[in-house]
Amino acid sequence: MRTEIKKLGEEGFGVAKVGKKKIYVPFTAVGDIVEIKKWHREKKKLVAHDYDIIEFSPLRVEPKCKYFGKCGGCVLQHLPYEEQIKFKGEKLEKILGFHIEVLPSPKIYGHRNRIDVVISTRGIGFRRRGTWWNVVEIERCEVFGDKSERALKALREFMEDFNLEPWDLEKSKGFMRYIVMREGKFTGEFMVNLVTNDGFLPEEVLEYFDFADSIYWSINSSKSDVSYGEPKKFWGSEFIREKLDDVVYLIHPNSFFQTNSYQAVTLVKKVAEFAEGEKVLDLYSGVGTFGIYLAKRGFKVEGIEINPFAVEMAKKNAEINNVDARFYVGEDKDVENLKEYDTLIVDPPRAGLHPKLTQKILKDKPETIVYVSCNPKTLSKNLEELKRIYKIEETIGLDMFPHTPHIEVVTKLKLNV
């Protein structure tokens, strides 16, 4: 069945009509003429997996990555960047109901400061789109940059020389499971974390990754296919550093940090611009990304985070930046006395604000809320509740994830007087 792609869906796939069916076609552009042969159901949607592009849209550009169309990481590399920004702006307007400016990323290649690469019997690389068991073998990752190629070459040589067995995704057995690379884009410092099953990792690993500032060996002995584990040993530095504007952050294999350092600078500046008053509560504070940046600018900051390890990292980050910011372990639903703070910063997980927290906000009425969201749909839901007593003063979109459909949103809310 031949049909024309008329628009893109929220996930960045082209939308095609086949009879009465709506079928989503990966890696297509508006204006493509496609012939769809087979499709399957994916999360309540019909997604094409056997199709040909008969005529190419004039919108298309040549993707920089040779694995585009196979790897599931980037789905929009075939679109000019201005079209990607336009798509994300339209997506936000559809979800939130009003026009939002989207700030483009300062860099659209080499911008990611972390990638998690699968080591498997099917290859070393990224998941093939739409599968968990299949892997696209890669030599480098364009959105991470040059050091990915050097590290993957070293990994393959290391595994071959010492006959190290890759992980079998389907049978859940083997030794080498992931290589996770992290790079301070503003410091140049580089970390390699090798995640393995229980076993023995040769000490000679240091010789193969002698260009890294920090090498970790982490153990994941469970069947869970995750790219982190319990740190077993490290060589070189315990942490690498990243710098956002004038603030330095320590990076550990198991700590979360915004994955686009260049756009993260814009993000922390925007949060600081939206914050008001003197006393700030940084909820979901993580490693202190926002809280320490604000403390550096004279705000009195307290942070609450459910992950004890992240709290310890936040305290270390406060110490190395010589700022008075205090961080505590706690849950969002258990916070009290929000009225004590001039500004409440929330950066919740994709599920959004806990209902109990929303009720406390409505009860305690902090003057200013800065809501950082990675999920516009839950943001929209939370805003509908908060708008009972708050007005939206400003909202901005930030493209933290070029070539993907994802978008970060920062909203400033003020208490209605």
DOKE-866579 format. One record per residue (C-alpha): residue number from 0; x, y, z. Coordinates in Angstrom, 2 decimals. Layout:
BEGIN
[NUM; [X; Y; Z]]
...
//
This chain:
BEGIN
[0; [0.00; 0.00; 0.00]]
[1; [1.47; 3.33; -1.11]]
[2; [0.79; 6.47; 0.86]]
[3; [2.29; 9.86; 1.65]]
[4; [3.61; 10.90; 5.05]]
[5; [1.55; 13.96; 5.97]]
[6; [2.82; 14.63; 9.51]]
[7; [5.01; 13.30; 12.31]]
[8; [3.65; 11.68; 15.45]]
[9; [4.80; 12.65; 18.94]]
[10; [7.58; 10.04; 18.85]]
[11; [8.98; 11.47; 15.62]]
[12; [7.66; 8.70; 13.35]]
[13; [5.88; 9.55; 10.12]]
[14; [2.11; 9.02; 10.22]]
[15; [0.61; 7.10; 7.30]]
[16; [-3.00; 6.22; 6.52]]
[17; [-3.64; 2.71; 5.18]]
[18; [-7.37; 2.36; 4.76]]
[19; [-8.80; 3.25; 8.15]]
[20; [-5.57; 2.35; 9.91]]
[21; [-3.05; 4.88; 11.18]]
[22; [0.44; 3.41; 10.88]]
[23; [3.60; 4.99; 12.27]]
[24; [6.64; 4.71; 10.02]]
[25; [10.09; 5.19; 11.64]]
[26; [12.80; 7.32; 9.99]]
[27; [10.46; 9.03; 7.53]]
[28; [9.80; 12.71; 6.78]]
[29; [6.76; 14.73; 5.83]]
[30; [6.47; 14.41; 2.04]]
[31; [7.97; 10.92; 1.77]]
[32; [6.02; 8.47; -0.39]]
[33; [6.19; 5.07; 1.27]]
[34; [5.06; 1.56; 0.43]]
[35; [4.11; -0.26; 3.62]]
[36; [4.17; -4.05; 3.56]]
[37; [4.08; -5.20; 7.18]]
[38; [3.46; -3.68; 10.58]]
[39; [3.09; -4.73; 14.20]]
[40; [1.57; -3.40; 17.40]]
[41; [3.83; -1.39; 19.70]]
[42; [2.38; 0.21; 22.85]]
[43; [-1.14; 0.55; 21.43]]
[44; [0.15; 1.84; 18.07]]
[45; [0.70; 0.18; 14.71]]
[46; [4.34; 0.56; 13.67]]
[47; [5.70; -0.39; 10.24]]
[48; [8.70; -2.71; 10.16]]
[49; [8.72; -3.68; 6.46]]
[50; [8.42; -0.72; 4.12]]
[51; [10.14; 1.09; 1.26]]
[52; [10.51; 4.80; 0.68]]
[53; [9.51; 5.23; -2.98]]
[54; [10.01; 8.99; -3.20]]
[55; [12.07; 11.06; -0.79]]
[56; [10.79; 14.29; 0.69]]
[57; [12.65; 17.49; -0.31]]
[58; [12.89; 18.21; 3.43]]
[59; [15.44; 15.44; 3.98]]
[60; [19.13; 15.91; 4.70]]
[61; [21.90; 13.31; 4.79]]
[62; [22.30; 11.86; 8.31]]
[63; [25.79; 12.22; 9.73]]
[64; [25.68; 8.81; 11.42]]
[65; [26.06; 5.74; 9.21]]
[66; [23.97; 3.68; 11.65]]
[67; [20.93; 5.95; 11.33]]
[68; [17.83; 3.97; 10.44]]
[69; [19.03; 0.93; 12.38]]
[70; [20.06; 2.19; 15.81]]
[71; [17.11; 3.25; 17.95]]
[72; [18.88; 6.23; 19.53]]
[73; [18.31; 8.99; 16.98]]
[74; [15.11; 9.06; 14.95]]
[75; [15.31; 12.58; 13.44]]
[76; [18.82; 12.86; 11.98]]
[77; [17.35; 12.92; 8.47]]
[78; [15.60; 16.22; 9.20]]
[79; [17.29; 19.65; 9.09]]
[80; [17.82; 20.88; 12.63]]
[81; [15.44; 23.83; 12.17]]
[82; [12.73; 21.30; 11.21]]
[83; [13.46; 19.33; 14.39]]
[84; [13.01; 22.49; 16.47]]
[85; [9.78; 23.30; 14.61]]
[86; [8.50; 19.76; 15.25]]
[87; [9.25; 20.05; 18.98]]
[88; [7.58; 23.45; 19.23]]
[89; [4.44; 22.11; 17.57]]
[90; [4.51; 19.06; 19.84]]
[91; [4.64; 21.26; 22.94]]
[92; [1.86; 23.52; 21.69]]
[93; [-0.36; 20.50; 21.05]]
[94; [0.26; 19.06; 24.53]]
[95; [0.28; 22.26; 26.60]]
[96; [-2.20; 24.31; 24.57]]
[97; [-0.08; 27.42; 24.01]]
[98; [2.89; 28.50; 21.91]]
[99; [6.33; 27.91; 23.44]]
[100; [9.69; 29.00; 22.12]]
[101; [12.18; 26.14; 21.87]]
[102; [15.84; 27.05; 22.40]]
[103; [18.09; 25.00; 20.08]]
[104; [21.06; 23.10; 21.46]]
[105; [24.39; 24.93; 21.01]]
[106; [25.78; 21.72; 19.50]]
[107; [23.89; 18.93; 17.71]]
[108; [26.76; 16.44; 17.41]]
[109; [29.32; 15.58; 20.06]]
[110; [26.94; 17.03; 22.65]]
[111; [26.14; 13.95; 24.75]]
[112; [28.33; 13.53; 27.82]]
[113; [27.24; 9.93; 28.40]]
[114; [26.51; 6.87; 26.28]]
[115; [25.73; 3.31; 27.41]]
[116; [26.98; 0.75; 24.88]]
[117; [25.77; -2.85; 24.98]]
[118; [28.38; -5.62; 24.95]]
[119; [26.63; -8.75; 23.66]]
[120; [26.98; -11.91; 21.63]]
[121; [25.09; -10.01; 18.91]]
[122; [27.61; -7.20; 18.79]]
[123; [28.92; -4.17; 20.63]]
[124; [26.70; -1.17; 20.08]]
[125; [23.16; 0.11; 20.57]]
[126; [19.78; -1.61; 20.49]]
[127; [18.29; -2.05; 17.05]]
[128; [15.13; 0.04; 16.93]]
[129; [12.13; -1.83; 18.28]]
[130; [14.10; -4.70; 19.86]]
[131; [15.74; -5.45; 23.21]]
[132; [17.68; -8.54; 22.06]]
[133; [19.24; -7.27; 18.84]]
[134; [22.22; -4.95; 18.64]]
[135; [23.59; -2.67; 15.93]]
[136; [27.38; -3.00; 15.91]]
[137; [29.00; 0.44; 16.02]]
[138; [32.52; 1.85; 15.75]]
[139; [31.68; 5.30; 17.12]]
[140; [28.75; 7.45; 18.24]]
[141; [28.41; 10.82; 16.51]]
[142; [26.32; 12.39; 19.26]]
[143; [29.02; 11.55; 21.82]]
[144; [32.10; 12.34; 19.77]]
[145; [35.62; 11.17; 18.93]]
[146; [36.50; 9.48; 22.22]]
[147; [33.77; 6.89; 21.63]]
[148; [35.71; 5.49; 18.67]]
[149; [38.94; 5.25; 20.61]]
[150; [37.26; 3.58; 23.59]]
[151; [35.34; 1.03; 21.51]]
[152; [38.50; 0.11; 19.60]]
[153; [40.33; -0.40; 22.91]]
[154; [37.44; -2.46; 24.29]]
[155; [37.44; -4.85; 21.33]]
[156; [41.21; -5.31; 21.55]]
[157; [41.02; -5.91; 25.31]]
[158; [38.24; -8.50; 24.99]]
[159; [39.99; -10.31; 22.16]]
[160; [43.40; -10.39; 23.84]]
[161; [42.01; -11.80; 27.09]]
[162; [39.21; -13.88; 25.57]]
[163; [36.51; -12.08; 27.60]]
[164; [33.03; -13.45; 26.95]]
[165; [30.27; -11.00; 25.93]]
[166; [26.84; -11.13; 27.56]]
[167; [24.11; -13.22; 25.93]]
[168; [20.98; -11.06; 26.14]]
[169; [18.58; -13.94; 25.56]]
[170; [20.22; -16.53; 27.84]]
[171; [21.37; -14.01; 30.50]]
[172; [24.87; -15.40; 30.76]]
[173; [28.38; -14.26; 29.94]]
[174; [30.76; -11.70; 31.47]]
[175; [31.13; -8.34; 29.69]]
[176; [27.80; -6.47; 29.72]]
[177; [28.21; -2.73; 29.07]]
[178; [30.77; -0.03; 28.52]]
[179; [29.52; 3.33; 29.76]]
[180; [31.43; 6.41; 28.64]]
[181; [31.19; 9.79; 30.34]]
[182; [32.99; 12.95; 29.34]]
[183; [33.23; 16.40; 30.87]]
[184; [32.61; 18.43; 27.73]]
[185; [34.00; 21.60; 29.34]]
[186; [36.88; 19.89; 31.16]]
[187; [37.85; 17.18; 28.66]]
[188; [37.97; 14.57; 31.44]]
[189; [36.93; 11.08; 30.37]]
[190; [35.55; 8.10; 32.29]]
[191; [35.10; 4.49; 31.23]]
[192; [32.86; 2.21; 33.30]]
[193; [32.97; -1.49; 32.39]]
[194; [29.89; -3.27; 33.71]]
[195; [30.30; -7.03; 34.01]]
[196; [28.82; -10.14; 35.56]]
[197; [30.68; -11.71; 38.49]]
[198; [34.14; -12.83; 37.41]]
[199; [37.67; -11.58; 36.92]]
[200; [38.69; -8.43; 35.06]]
[201; [42.39; -8.40; 34.12]]
[202; [44.45; -5.59; 35.66]]
[203; [45.83; -4.90; 32.18]]
[204; [42.59; -3.00; 31.48]]
[205; [44.55; 0.10; 32.49]]
[206; [46.91; -0.34; 29.54]]
[207; [44.07; -0.42; 27.02]]
[208; [42.29; 2.65; 28.38]]
[209; [45.35; 4.69; 29.33]]
[210; [43.74; 7.75; 27.69]]
[211; [40.92; 7.76; 30.27]]
[212; [41.14; 9.83; 33.45]]
[213; [38.98; 7.34; 35.34]]
[214; [38.33; 3.63; 34.74]]
[215; [35.68; 1.80; 36.75]]
[216; [34.78; -1.85; 37.03]]
[217; [31.17; -2.36; 38.17]]
[218; [29.37; -5.62; 38.89]]
[219; [25.82; -6.42; 37.82]]
[220; [25.26; -10.09; 38.64]]
[221; [21.47; -9.93; 38.24]]
[222; [19.48; -10.82; 35.15]]
[223; [18.29; -7.20; 34.94]]
[224; [19.59; -5.63; 31.75]]
[225; [20.86; -2.37; 33.25]]
[226; [24.03; -0.45; 32.52]]
[227; [25.13; 0.14; 36.09]]
[228; [26.31; -1.99; 38.97]]
[229; [28.12; -2.01; 42.27]]
[230; [31.55; -0.42; 41.78]]
[231; [34.20; -3.10; 42.34]]
[232; [37.34; -1.13; 41.65]]
[233; [38.59; 1.97; 39.91]]
[234; [41.86; 3.14; 38.39]]
[235; [42.90; 6.78; 38.13]]
[236; [40.49; 9.40; 39.47]]
[237; [37.49; 8.48; 41.60]]
[238; [35.49; 11.18; 39.81]]
[239; [35.70; 13.21; 36.65]]
[240; [34.59; 16.83; 36.65]]
[241; [32.17; 18.81; 34.52]]
[242; [31.83; 22.58; 34.59]]
[243; [28.60; 24.47; 33.90]]
[244; [29.33; 28.17; 33.72]]
[245; [31.32; 28.83; 36.93]]
[246; [30.21; 25.72; 38.86]]
[247; [32.17; 22.46; 38.97]]
[248; [30.40; 19.12; 39.44]]
[249; [31.90; 15.74; 40.30]]
[250; [30.74; 12.85; 38.10]]
[251; [30.60; 9.27; 39.41]]
[252; [29.49; 6.22; 37.36]]
[253; [26.27; 5.92; 39.35]]
[254; [25.28; 9.59; 39.51]]
[255; [22.75; 11.22; 37.19]]
[256; [23.78; 14.34; 35.33]]
[257; [22.12; 16.24; 32.48]]
[258; [23.34; 14.46; 29.34]]
[259; [23.85; 17.56; 27.16]]
[260; [26.40; 19.71; 28.95]]
[261; [26.20; 22.58; 26.43]]
[262; [22.43; 22.97; 26.81]]
[263; [22.64; 22.26; 30.55]]
[264; [24.40; 25.62; 30.88]]
[265; [21.33; 27.27; 29.34]]
[266; [19.09; 25.23; 31.65]]
[267; [20.77; 26.23; 34.94]]
[268; [20.89; 29.85; 33.83]]
[269; [17.18; 29.80; 33.04]]
[270; [16.32; 28.23; 36.42]]
[271; [18.40; 30.92; 38.16]]
[272; [16.66; 33.61; 36.13]]
[273; [13.22; 32.31; 37.16]]
[274; [14.06; 31.92; 40.88]]
[275; [13.05; 34.76; 43.19]]
[276; [13.53; 35.82; 46.81]]
[277; [16.24; 34.50; 49.11]]
[278; [15.33; 31.02; 50.29]]
[279; [15.04; 28.16; 47.80]]
[280; [13.96; 24.54; 48.19]]
[281; [15.47; 22.35; 45.48]]
[282; [13.21; 19.31; 45.41]]
[283; [14.39; 16.22; 43.49]]
[284; [17.80; 17.87; 43.92]]
[285; [19.93; 14.99; 42.59]]
[286; [23.64; 15.82; 42.70]]
[287; [22.81; 19.49; 43.31]]
[288; [22.85; 20.67; 39.69]]
[289; [20.39; 23.53; 40.27]]
[290; [20.86; 24.03; 44.00]]
[291; [24.61; 24.62; 43.89]]
[292; [24.34; 26.91; 40.87]]
[293; [21.77; 29.01; 42.76]]
[294; [23.80; 28.99; 45.98]]
[295; [26.73; 30.35; 43.98]]
[296; [24.45; 33.29; 43.13]]
[297; [23.58; 34.09; 46.73]]
[298; [20.41; 32.10; 47.28]]
[299; [20.00; 30.18; 50.52]]
[300; [19.43; 26.65; 49.27]]
[301; [18.15; 23.43; 50.78]]
[302; [17.78; 20.32; 48.66]]
[303; [15.79; 17.13; 49.14]]
[304; [16.45; 13.93; 47.19]]
[305; [15.30; 10.32; 47.69]]
[306; [18.62; 8.78; 46.56]]
[307; [21.17; 8.79; 49.44]]
[308; [24.12; 8.43; 47.07]]
[309; [23.00; 11.48; 45.08]]
[310; [22.74; 13.45; 48.33]]
[311; [26.32; 12.52; 49.22]]
[312; [27.45; 13.68; 45.77]]
[313; [25.51; 16.94; 46.19]]
[314; [27.30; 17.56; 49.49]]
[315; [30.66; 16.94; 47.83]]
[316; [29.71; 19.32; 45.02]]
[317; [28.71; 21.99; 47.53]]
[318; [32.05; 21.57; 49.29]]
[319; [34.26; 21.86; 46.20]]
[320; [32.34; 24.97; 45.09]]
[321; [32.56; 26.48; 48.58]]
[322; [28.83; 27.26; 48.79]]
[323; [26.39; 27.05; 51.67]]
[324; [23.80; 24.63; 50.30]]
[325; [22.35; 21.86; 52.45]]
[326; [21.05; 18.58; 51.07]]
[327; [18.93; 15.94; 52.79]]
[328; [17.55; 12.49; 52.01]]
[329; [13.77; 12.57; 51.76]]
[330; [10.71; 11.88; 49.62]]
[331; [8.69; 14.43; 47.68]]
[332; [5.44; 13.43; 49.39]]
[333; [6.93; 14.00; 52.86]]
[334; [8.14; 17.60; 52.52]]
[335; [6.69; 20.08; 54.96]]
[336; [6.48; 23.84; 55.53]]
[337; [6.79; 24.86; 51.90]]
[338; [5.61; 28.33; 52.94]]
[339; [9.07; 28.89; 54.46]]
[340; [10.60; 29.12; 50.97]]
[341; [10.41; 31.95; 48.44]]
[342; [11.02; 29.65; 45.47]]
[343; [10.29; 25.94; 45.08]]
[344; [12.24; 24.18; 42.31]]
[345; [10.83; 20.85; 41.15]]
[346; [12.46; 18.55; 38.60]]
[347; [10.39; 15.38; 39.02]]
[348; [10.74; 12.02; 37.23]]
[349; [8.61; 11.35; 34.16]]
[350; [5.58; 10.51; 36.32]]
[351; [5.43; 14.13; 37.51]]
[352; [4.63; 15.49; 40.95]]
[353; [3.38; 13.15; 43.66]]
[354; [-0.31; 13.96; 44.38]]
[355; [0.50; 14.56; 48.07]]
[356; [3.15; 17.10; 47.08]]
[357; [0.68; 18.90; 44.80]]
[358; [-1.77; 19.17; 47.71]]
[359; [0.95; 20.57; 49.99]]
[360; [1.90; 23.16; 47.38]]
[361; [-1.72; 24.26; 47.10]]
[362; [-1.99; 24.41; 50.90]]
[363; [1.34; 26.12; 51.75]]
[364; [1.39; 28.43; 48.71]]
[365; [5.09; 29.15; 48.08]]
[366; [5.32; 32.40; 46.12]]
[367; [7.28; 31.09; 43.11]]
[368; [7.59; 27.64; 41.53]]
[369; [10.15; 26.72; 38.90]]
[370; [9.04; 23.46; 37.29]]
[371; [11.63; 21.62; 35.16]]
[372; [10.02; 18.83; 33.16]]
[373; [11.26; 16.05; 30.89]]
[374; [7.67; 14.94; 30.19]]
[375; [5.32; 17.62; 28.78]]
[376; [2.26; 15.39; 29.28]]
[377; [2.66; 15.08; 33.05]]
[378; [3.68; 18.75; 33.18]]
[379; [0.37; 19.64; 31.51]]
[380; [-1.55; 17.55; 34.04]]
[381; [0.28; 19.12; 36.99]]
[382; [-0.16; 22.65; 35.62]]
[383; [-3.93; 22.17; 35.42]]
[384; [-3.96; 21.47; 39.16]]
[385; [-1.53; 24.24; 40.10]]
[386; [-3.38; 26.84; 38.01]]
[387; [-6.09; 26.82; 40.68]]
[388; [-3.98; 29.33; 42.61]]
[389; [-0.96; 29.96; 40.34]]
[390; [-0.51; 31.75; 37.05]]
[391; [2.00; 30.67; 34.42]]
[392; [4.40; 33.59; 34.08]]
[393; [6.82; 32.12; 31.54]]
[394; [7.52; 28.82; 29.80]]
[395; [10.49; 27.89; 27.65]]
[396; [11.45; 24.72; 25.81]]
[397; [15.07; 23.57; 25.66]]
[398; [16.28; 21.02; 23.15]]
[399; [18.49; 18.88; 25.36]]
[400; [18.26; 15.90; 22.99]]
[401; [18.91; 16.75; 19.31]]
[402; [17.77; 14.13; 16.76]]
[403; [15.27; 12.65; 19.24]]
[404; [11.62; 13.58; 19.91]]
[405; [12.36; 14.46; 23.54]]
[406; [12.16; 18.01; 24.88]]
[407; [12.83; 19.68; 28.24]]
[408; [10.49; 22.41; 29.50]]
[409; [11.01; 25.04; 32.21]]
[410; [7.96; 26.85; 33.60]]
[411; [7.80; 29.71; 36.08]]
[412; [4.60; 29.92; 38.16]]
[413; [3.64; 32.82; 40.42]]
[414; [1.06; 32.76; 43.21]]
[415; [-2.08; 34.65; 42.29]]
[416; [-2.41; 37.64; 44.60]]
//
